[in-house]
Amino acid sequence: MNGSPDPASEDPFVVHRGLLFTVAYEILGSAADAEDVLQESWLRWADVDRGRVHDPRAYLVRIVTRQSLNQLRTVSRRREEYVGPWLPEPLLTSPDVADDVVLAESVSLAMLTVLETLTPTERAVFVLREVFDVPFDEIADAVDKTAAAVRQIAHRARDHVAARRPRMEVDVSEHDRVVRRFIAALDSGDMQGLMDVLAPDVVSTTDSGGLVRHAARRPLFGADRVVAFLRGSIAKLDIAYRVSAMTVNGRLAARIEVGGVLMAAVSFEVEDGRISRVFSMANPRKLEALGAETLLVR
């Protein structure tokens, strides 16, 4: 040992890996697919003549964007055949993600769900421009379009997202306060408490991939229906359940365990002091990403 730095630690791919994963994840909405993209991108980077790369960060973002678009087109058919609603894969993250307002909003389950309504190219352009502030000419290289075309795509994507994103911004403290009320009410079986914390027109969507017997396979509309479904689900349990707090994609969320096993991760959208959207991940395959904390950075 001579105290010299590990050469691998200086490789631009290693240095920027957190950023590259975040780019891929925001374009794909899946940690598993993002990891596949990074693996393929690493193989391509290994064959590059580094001496001809003037800006490794920009070059790597371009590689990852192109591979993400290829992956997104590949998995689109798979998602069309998915059983029940498809939701982005939730990630266990540090609460520090919330300190970067732009990053926190962009990786929220609410925003990732909105991004699902964009075309692959619109999504890539929106993510690179609005979240990572990549110049238009660099985005053009990444998506094989002219800079002028990218500007038009970015404008169209912004309008599309603006029409579908949450109607108002909610600060972290209010969001956490409302979510903790939900957790306390569900953990104690307080159905009236749940009714009080849910907006009358709340929409609840569950992604089980068809793998969970009693999960709702269609969105539930209205507090009455959501609470009735939760009451019925609890009544069917023959072992103890527990609801606790966890941080998912930078936001406070609910962790539901049955018999000590993680059964669902629930994220929320809050408006006017009540929960307006519920995103429940019950697909056991997608819950695997919650086993360890994921670094998300810009």
C-alpha positions in Angstrom: 0.0 0.0 0.0 1.5 3.3 -1.0 -1.5 5.5 -0.5 -2.0 6.2 -4.2 -5.6 6.5 -5.4 -7.4 3.5 -6.9 -7.4 4.0 -10.7 -11.0 2.6 -10.9 -12.1 5.4 -8.6 -11.0 8.0 -11.1 -12.8 6.4 -14.1 -15.4 8.9 -15.2 -18.0 6.1 -15.4 -17.5 5.3 -11.7 -17.4 9.0 -10.7 -20.6 9.8 -12.5 -22.4 6.5 -11.8 -25.0 8.0 -9.5 -25.9 10.6 -12.1 -26.0 8.1 -14.9 -28.3 5.8 -12.9 -30.6 8.7 -12.1 -30.8 9.7 -15.8 -31.7 6.1 -16.8 -34.1 5.6 -14.0 -36.0 8.8 -14.8 -36.3 7.9 -18.5 -37.3 4.3 -17.7 -39.1 4.3 -14.4 -37.5 1.0 -13.5 -34.4 0.4 -11.4 -33.9 -3.0 -12.9 -34.0 -1.6 -16.5 -31.8 1.2 -15.4 -29.2 -1.2 -14.1 -29.3 -3.1 -17.4 -28.7 0.2 -19.3 -25.7 1.0 -17.1 -24.2 -2.4 -17.7 -24.6 -2.0 -21.5 -23.3 1.5 -21.3 -20.2 0.4 -19.3 -19.4 -2.1 -22.0 -19.6 0.6 -24.7 -17.6 3.0 -22.6 -14.8 0.3 -22.1 -14.3 0.3 -25.9 -14.0 4.1 -26.3 -10.7 5.9 -27.0 -10.7 8.1 -23.9 -8.2 10.5 -25.4 -10.8 11.6 -27.9 -13.4 12.4 -25.3 -13.2 16.0 -24.2 -16.2 16.0 -21.8 -16.6 12.5 -20.2 -19.7 13.5 -18.3 -21.6 14.7 -21.4 -20.3 11.7 -23.4 -21.5 9.2 -20.8 -24.9 10.9 -20.4 -25.3 10.6 -24.2 -24.5 6.9 -24.1 -26.9 6.2 -21.3 -29.7 8.2 -22.9 -29.3 6.3 -26.2 -29.3 3.0 -24.3 -32.3 4.1 -22.2 -34.3 4.9 -25.4 -33.4 1.5 -26.8 -34.5 -0.2 -23.6 -37.7 1.8 -23.4 -38.8 0.8 -26.8 -37.9 -2.8 -26.0 -40.0 -2.9 -22.8 -43.0 -1.0 -24.1 -44.6 -4.2 -25.5 -44.0 -5.9 -22.1 -45.7 -3.1 -20.3 -48.7 -3.2 -22.6 -49.2 -6.8 -21.6 -48.8 -6.1 -17.9 -51.5 -7.4 -15.6 -53.3 -4.5 -14.0 -51.9 -1.0 -13.6 -48.2 -0.4 -14.2 -46.4 1.9 -11.8 -42.8 3.1 -11.7 -40.5 1.0 -9.5 -40.1 2.7 -6.1 -36.6 3.2 -4.6 -35.5 3.4 -1.0 -33.6 6.7 -0.7 -32.2 9.2 1.7 -34.4 12.0 2.9 -31.7 14.3 1.7 -33.1 13.9 -1.9 -35.8 16.3 -0.8 -33.2 19.1 -0.3 -32.9 19.3 -4.1 -36.4 20.5 -5.0 -36.1 19.8 -8.7 -34.7 16.3 -8.2 -37.2 15.5 -5.6 -40.1 16.4 -7.8 -38.7 14.7 -10.8 -38.3 11.3 -9.1 -41.6 11.4 -7.2 -44.0 8.6 -8.1 -46.5 11.2 -9.1 -44.1 12.8 -11.6 -42.7 9.5 -12.9 -46.3 8.4 -13.5 -46.9 11.6 -15.6 -43.7 10.9 -17.6 -45.2 7.5 -18.6 -47.7 9.4 -20.8 -44.9 11.0 -22.9 -43.4 9.3 -26.0 -39.9 7.9 -25.4 -38.2 10.8 -27.1 -40.3 13.4 -25.3 -39.5 11.8 -22.0 -35.7 11.7 -22.7 -35.7 15.3 -23.8 -37.8 16.5 -20.9 -35.6 14.7 -18.3 -32.3 15.9 -19.8 -33.5 19.5 -20.2 -35.8 20.1 -17.2 -34.0 18.0 -14.6 -30.4 17.9 -15.7 -30.2 21.2 -17.6 -28.4 19.6 -20.6 -27.8 22.0 -23.5 -30.1 21.5 -26.5 -27.2 20.7 -28.8 -26.1 17.9 -26.5 -29.6 16.5 -26.2 -29.8 16.6 -30.0 -26.8 14.4 -30.2 -28.3 12.0 -27.7 -31.7 11.6 -29.3 -30.5 11.9 -33.0 -32.5 15.0 -33.7 -31.6 18.6 -34.7 -31.3 21.2 -32.0 -34.3 23.0 -33.5 -36.4 19.8 -33.3 -35.3 19.2 -29.7 -36.5 22.7 -28.7 -39.9 21.9 -30.2 -40.1 18.5 -28.5 -39.0 20.1 -25.1 -41.8 22.7 -25.4 -44.4 20.1 -26.3 -43.3 17.9 -23.4 -43.3 20.8 -20.9 -46.9 21.6 -21.8 -47.9 18.0 -21.6 -46.4 17.6 -18.2 -47.7 20.9 -16.9 -51.3 19.9 -17.7 -50.9 16.6 -15.7 -48.6 17.3 -12.8 -49.9 18.0 -9.3 -52.0 21.2 -9.2 -50.0 22.8 -6.4 -46.7 22.5 -4.6 -46.7 21.1 -1.1 -43.7 21.7 1.2 -42.0 18.7 2.8 -43.3 19.3 6.3 -47.0 19.4 5.2 -46.5 16.3 3.1 -44.9 14.4 6.0 -47.5 15.6 8.5 -50.4 14.3 6.3 -48.6 11.0 5.5 -47.9 10.3 9.2 -51.6 10.8 9.9 -52.4 8.1 7.3 -49.8 5.8 8.7 -51.1 6.1 12.2 -54.7 5.6 11.2 -54.0 2.5 9.0 -51.6 1.0 11.6 -54.3 1.3 14.3 -57.2 0.3 12.1 -58.8 3.7 12.5 -61.1 3.8 9.5 -62.6 7.2 10.4 -59.1 8.6 10.7 -58.4 7.3 7.1 -61.6 9.0 5.9 -60.5 12.3 7.4 -57.0 12.2 5.8 -58.1 11.2 2.4 -59.5 13.8 -0.1 -63.1 12.9 -1.1 -62.0 12.4 -4.7 -58.8 10.5 -3.9 -57.6 8.1 -6.5 -55.7 4.9 -5.4 -53.7 2.8 -7.8 -52.1 -0.5 -7.0 -49.4 -2.3 -9.0 -49.3 -6.0 -8.2 -48.4 -7.3 -11.6 -51.2 -9.9 -11.1 -49.0 -11.6 -8.5 -51.0 -10.6 -5.3 -54.3 -12.3 -4.9 -56.3 -9.6 -3.1 -54.8 -6.5 -4.7 -57.0 -4.1 -6.6 -56.5 -4.5 -10.4 -58.2 -1.2 -11.3 -57.8 2.2 -9.7 -60.2 3.0 -6.9 -61.9 6.4 -7.0 -63.2 8.2 -3.9 -62.4 8.0 -0.2 -65.4 5.7 0.5 -64.2 3.1 -1.9 -60.6 3.3 -0.8 -61.4 2.9 2.8 -63.9 0.1 2.1 -61.2 -1.8 0.2 -58.7 -1.3 3.0 -61.2 -2.4 5.6 -62.0 -5.6 3.6 -58.3 -6.3 3.1 -57.5 -6.0 6.8 -60.5 -8.3 7.6 -59.0 -11.0 5.4 -55.7 -11.0 7.3 -55.1 -13.8 9.7 -51.7 -12.6 10.9 -50.5 -9.3 12.3 -49.8 -6.4 10.1 -47.7 -3.3 10.7 -47.5 0.1 9.0 -44.5 2.3 9.4 -42.7 5.2 7.7 -40.0 4.9 5.1 -38.4 7.3 2.5 -39.3 6.4 -1.1 -38.0 8.5 -4.0 -37.1 11.3 -1.6 -40.6 11.5 0.0 -42.1 10.0 3.2 -44.1 6.9 2.3 -45.8 4.0 4.1 -44.2 0.6 4.6 -46.8 -2.2 5.1 -45.6 -5.5 6.5 -47.7 -8.6 7.1 -46.2 -11.2 9.4 -42.9 -9.3 9.2 -42.7 -9.5 5.4 -42.8 -6.3 3.3 -46.1 -6.5 1.3 -46.4 -3.0 -0.1 -44.8 0.4 -0.3 -47.3 3.3 -0.5 -46.5 6.8 -1.9 -48.7 9.8 -1.8 -49.6 13.0 -3.4 -50.9 15.7 -1.0 -53.2 18.7 -1.8 -55.0 21.0 0.6 -53.9 19.0 3.7 -55.3 15.7 2.4 -54.1 12.8 0.3 -55.3 13.2 -3.3 -53.4 10.3 -4.9 -52.2 6.9 -3.5 -49.6 4.8 -5.3 -49.3 1.3 -3.9 -46.5 -1.0 -5.0 -47.4 -4.6 -4.1 -45.5 -6.4 -6.9 -43.0 -8.5 -5.0 -40.5 -8.3 -7.9 -40.5 -4.5 -7.8 -40.3 -4.4 -4.0 -36.9 -6.0 -4.2 -35.4 -2.6 -5.0 -36.3 -1.4 -1.5 -33.8 -3.7 0.1 -31.0 -1.2 0.0 -30.8 2.6 -0.2 -30.3 4.0 -3.8 -28.2 7.1 -4.5 -30.1 9.6 -6.7 -28.2 12.7 -7.8 -28.1 15.5 -10.4 
